[in-house]
Amino acid sequence: MRIQESMTLYEKLNILTDAAKYDVACTSSGTSRKNDGTGMGSCEQSGICHSFSADGRCISLLKILFTNECIYDCKYCVNRRSNDVVRTSFTPDEVCMLTMEFYRRNYIEGLFLSSGILKSPDYTMELIYATLYKLRRECNFQGYIHVKAIPGANQELIQRVGFLADRMSVNLELPTAESLKMLAPHKTRKKILTPMRLVQTRMTENKQEIQLYRNAPRFVPAGQSTQMIIGATPETDYQIMQVAESLYQKFELKRVFYSAFVHVNEDSALPAKTDEGPPLLREHRLYQADWLLRYYHFQAGELLSEENPNFNVLFDPKCNWALKHLEQFPVEINRADYKMLLRVPGIGYKSAVRIVKARRLGSLDFQDLKKIGVVLKRALYFITCSGKMMYPTKIEEDYITRNLLDSGEKLPKEITNMGYRQLSLFDDVRFRENFYESSYENHICM
């Protein structure tokens, strides 16, 4: 471990933004904190602007670690205790200054603050609380803040932070307790789930308080999320989706994020390094399936099973499900209920709503569906309009599979050309270090 006593703010920022790039739980939707006219920033849903780095991840927030020092030695983590890397930490004043200055320059819409564990969970959580308190109360920052809850930290500290943040997240790290024991022996599933349950319980209580007292302070108004690494341990997609489904049902999470394992350490407990790189297509399929759980009324047991435990690399999960359940097709567009429409490949939840509304005015045909936004090159094998299919079609798995493959499923460019480089906030604008020196002296909480 290399610790530098004297380091400029610019040097710290370079180190602690790069160290944060593997944390993908960076979303700024789901809250509506308003600016009351006396402070800086806004968190209205319409005011949150998302931009994306080359790897497709959201970087609309200033995403940093408070510190990359850590008392733990997780085998998959670049900041683990045993790694020989330069260590540094921000101070609460420095985080506040950076957030305010970048917001003033319209580079960011809020703050995403994670951290290694410095000295102890309580000590780290106290520093995070001091940072958020200063931002909210002294700097009067009213923009979006997503912060990590540190497992093992005092519950009172976590609650205090929850009244200052918009979203909190507790990283599950790995899908199962067995994998956690193997790769992160200093962490336990109980320590991780305890703050997750605390946040859930306090959010429920807070909603009741707000009903009684309209001006009651809000506790984590944008909800909580979590993240798990996939590909570092041998769990199947079926096991991962069961874990995600359980988290949504038992902890009422807003999002579960899936992070493709990136080989940054050499360790016998980790998968061998290959030329294929991170399992990005697998991550992509898990996100598609997660969307089906949250918005399309699917269950994990419908998408996969112990006999077929992994997603098809050729088709998205909904299309693959439809091919395995052709007995339910074709679906008559003018009569099918909303939930059945959601199960048709090529029909999204917005298109399904439009179909239900439009058919009240008359029968729909294929041209109407095209205008509504249905992807007909995929849907045509699974639907009829007034009893007729778009073209003569066999309802056979091999026939439909061949035709879908001929049409080609276009994967996101990020999946085929992915680079794990954290976007630099300075790629397009030239800064000099004196910006940080002068700003730090003159602009904290102006």
ABEGO torsion letter per residue (X at the ends): XBBBABBBAAAAAAAAAAAAAABABBBABGBABBBAGABBEBABAAABBBBBBAAGBBAABBBBBABABBABBBAABAABAABBBBBBBBBAAAAAAAAAAAAAAGABAEBBBBBBBBGBAAAAAAAAAAAAAAAAAAAGBABBBBBBBBBGBBAAAAAAAAAABABBBBBAGBABAAAAAAABAABBAAAAAAAAAAAAAAAAAAAAAAAABAABBBBGAAEBBBBBBBGABABBAAAAAAAAAAAAAAAGBABBBBBBBBBABBBAABBBBBAAEBBAAAAAAAAAAAAAAAAAGBBAAAABBAABABBBAABBAAAAAAAABAAAOBBBAAABBAAAAAABBGBBAAAAAAAAAAAAAEBBBAAAAAAAGBBAAAAAAABBBGGBBABBBBBBAAAAAAAAAAAEBBBBAAAABBBBBBBBAAAABBBBAAAAAAAAAAABGX
